[in-house]
Amino acid sequence: MTTVRTRIAPSPTGDPHVGTAYIALFNLCFARQHGGQFILRIEDTDQLRSTRESEQQIFDALRWLGIEWDEGPDVGGPHGPYRQSERGEIYKKYSDELVAKGHAFPCFCSAERLDKVRAEQMANKETPRYDGHCLHIDPAEAQRRIAAGESHVVRMKVPSEGICEVPDMLRGTVEIPWDRMDMQVLMKADGLPTYFLANVVDDHLMGITHVLRGEEWLPSAPKLIKLYEYFGWEQPALCYMPLLRNPDKSKLSKRKNPTSITFYQRMGFLPEAMLNYLGRMGWSMPDEREKFSLAEMIEHFDLSRVSLGGPIFDLEKLSWLNGQWLRELPLERFAAEVQKWAFNSDYLMKIAPHVQGRVETFSQIAPLAGFFFTGGVTLDAKLFEHKKLSPDQVRQVLQLILWKLEALRQWEKDRITACIQAVAEHLELKLRDVMPLIFPAITGQASSVSVLDAMEILGADLSRFRLRQAVELLGGVSKKETKEWEKLLAGIA
Ligand code: GLU
């Protein structure tokens, strides 16, 4: 019998997402229960958006939760490299193979031509898709053009009619018509593979037997299935997990719910409780108990207990469960966890330089700098009244800064300052006009230690959370404003 091998394949393009941990957890449980292995692969073929910082954050966040992998970029293993950016030659070989077999073809169409085709299709109310323009170029001619250095991509051929039957471990057979599939690009003009090619090649070469992934990938499953068929490879068993949702049933998004695992860490959640809660997403224990450990989940894991109704990721429910965990901790462990969270010497050493010169007794520290030890802060709208700016402008400044900071990957004081400065300049304001707005949002107070240092120390998650809270307090941002302000944002360097 082949060993069960599962994987999580995150793209390191942002904060470590709770959805990644959720899918990782189910893959881990499935593998462990079958005595198999769980692999971590980094899908960083999007060169522009992938960063090493984000990759490291994913490792740290999953480990914090207690999720360990048997093979991966940082632990090695027999099927490496485990980072797609280091596997370029492999994809090239397989792409060439598909072209040679006639399952894929080079496409030389320019972006302008593709835009034009798309616009025409849209005007005719057709689904935009590649029109097959380069499909029939003679292979020898195509080779000549490639040799002459002409820019091209490689596209896969797909059937134009019929139904693809997708075998899903949760839903049974899902039928998807082939005419919904585009002639997917497999290799980009820069010579890097797209998700589709890299994912299939790697799952095969890494011996993955079961793929548990998010439901958002179900509509594109036929393309993966076709690729397995073209290569003549056995396809892994497929399982499309229900998506996490906001309490209003929409897809979990950071606009409505903090989605970064590190946010929950900084808010003072216990990793076991967090993992327990993720295990409750669409799954339940045979005896329906709410509180269980990872070991218990592995022991009782059974995919047939996954329910397809979209699981709701609800902060209140998570907090309740966390409370259960906290209350049942032995007192000593409770105290130790509190210490580990924020009352440790590393954290105090970061704060000390900013409070030492401002207090006469230790007992003045909490009133001065208590906000270092809270999640949000109690906000007072009065603190946001501004001499020069109208309330609408105040909201706009804060929202633009928040967006800028949401995109900031290296959370350092100088970079934070640069973001704020860029927004201020774009709005023809001075740094000293906007800082008095940042200050109360972050500290909840009219005066305290330097706010830029405080932001660096608090970290990205809590700083962003507090700015978001401030924007909400001041009335939030309407859909119309979001559109207008996003345009403004695009113009800020
Ligand atoms: N890189 C993809 C992601 O970030 C992997 C999806 C899959 O599991 O195939 O979600």
Boltz pocket constraint, residues with backbone or C-beta under 6 A from the ligand:
constraints:
  - pocket:
      binder: B
      contacts: [[A, 7], [A, 8], [A, 9], [A, 10], [A, 11], [A, 43], [A, 195], [A, 199], [A, 212], [A, 213], [A, 214], [A, 217]]
      max_distance: 6.0
